Structures are given as structure tokens and as C-alpha cells.
């Protein structure tokens, strides 16, 4: 576990390069947009569901590596802003990185309206981190990949891994 130190005002936190790489690794690179699992929305690059202009990705759309990286940076920045706006409380860098990773994957609305955000805003840091583990389902069914990702994000959130 990382030693405890004072939390930083969320406004001063930014996603680290290591956390951005972690996002890319969690998402994996898909050069052609398609649903990651049956019934999901079309996704390309590093988990992007929308083009640069905000319109949805379409199945079969090509997403070359340079475009995928631009989309990753844009989507990560949106997730950062959502965490800062919806949970404007002091955090450790590792907590912030975990919440941005979660938000990148589940979306801004889901994060902002979640029990996790409510617990975080109540300064229940331990409870908020535990909530990450609940986000491992698609259409009500646990997915092994999501379960594994949430365990990594949880460990990051509690300071066991950066």
C-alpha cells in the first residue's frame, strides 16, 4: 500500500501518463469499430464510442493508431472533467486515476449519478473505492474482463497499485 499523505484538491489533479497508458491497455486497440460484446455499442480505437465530432462510431469504421490516440486523449480529458465536476473533493493521485479509468469506461452520466460519487462526496473514500467493484456487469451479467479491470482499478484506488 502507498503511504498515506495529504489528499490534493481535485482541481489540481491531472491524469498521469502511466494512468493514460493503463487506460489504453485496459481498453485494448481495435482498428475497426465494432461492438466489444454482443449488444454493446460500436467501439473503435482504445474504447472510443464517438468520433471527434461527437457522433457515434459506426461498425466497420477504420480507426488508425494516430486517430485512436487522439480519441483516447479527448475521451480521457472528458472523463477527468466529469470526475472533477461530480466529485470535487480532495483525492490522492491514485484515487483520481482509478476514478478516471472507471468513468472512461462507464461514462460520465453513470459516474456522476452513482452511489460511488455520492460516497466520495461524503468523504467515504473507502466506501467509494469498494463501489468500483460493482461495475463489472453488462446487461446484468458479470463479464470476466470487466471484473478483472475493476479489481485492478480497486487496488489502484486503495493505493496498492498505481
Residue pairs with C-beta under 8 A, 6 or more apart in sequence:
1 158
1 159
1 160
2 92
2 94
2 159
2 160
2 162
4 159
5 92
6 90
7 89
7 90
7 91
7 92
7 95
8 90
8 91
8 92
8 93
9 90
10 83
10 84
10 87
10 88
10 89
10 90
10 91
10 96
11 84
11 88
13 84
13 91
13 93
13 96
14 80
15 76
15 79
15 80
15 96
15 97
15 100
16 93
16 97
16 162
18 97
18 162
19 97
19 100
19 101
19 162
20 72
20 73
20 76
22 97
22 101
23 46
23 47
23 72
23 76
23 100
23 101
23 104
24 46
24 72
26 47
26 101
26 105
26 149
26 152
27 46
27 47
27 72
27 104
27 105
28 46
28 47
29 45
29 46
29 65
29 68
30 36
30 43
30 44
30 45
30 46
30 63
31 44
31 62
31 63
31 64
31 65
31 68
32 44
32 60
32 61
32 62
32 63
33 42
33 43
33 44
33 57
33 58
33 59
33 60
33 61
33 62
33 63
34 42
34 43
34 44
34 59
34 60
35 41
35 42
35 43
35 59
36 43
36 47
37 138
37 143
39 138
39 139
40 138
41 49
41 56
41 57
42 49
42 56
42 57
42 58
42 59
42 61
43 49
43 57
44 57
44 61
44 62
44 63
44 68
44 71
45 63
45 67
45 68
45 69
45 71
45 72
46 68
46 69
46 71
46 72
46 75
47 72
47 75
47 104
47 105
48 57
48 63
48 68
48 71
48 72
48 75
49 56
49 57
50 56
50 57
50 75
51 57
51 61
51 71
52 70
52 71
52 74
57 63
63 71
75 104
76 100
76 104
78 108
79 100
79 101
79 103
79 104
79 108
79 111
80 100
82 103
82 108
82 111
82 112
83 96
83 99
83 100
83 103
83 111
85 112
86 108
86 111
86 112
86 117
87 99
87 117
87 120
87 121
88 121
89 120
89 121
89 123
91 99
91 125
92 159
93 162
94 156
94 157
94 159
94 161
94 162
95 125
95 129
95 157
95 159
97 156
97 162
98 129
98 132
98 153
98 154
98 156
98 157
99 111
99 116
99 120
99 157
101 149
101 153
101 156
102 111
102 116
102 132
102 135
102 150
102 153
103 110
103 111
105 135
105 146
105 149
106 135
110 135
111 117
114 131
115 131
115 134
116 128
116 131
116 132
116 134
117 128
119 127
119 128
119 131
120 128
126 158
128 157
129 154
129 157
129 158
130 154
132 150
132 153
132 154
132 157
133 150
133 151
133 154
134 150
135 146
135 150
136 142
136 143
136 146
136 147
136 149
136 150
137 143
137 146
138 146
152 161
155 161
156 162
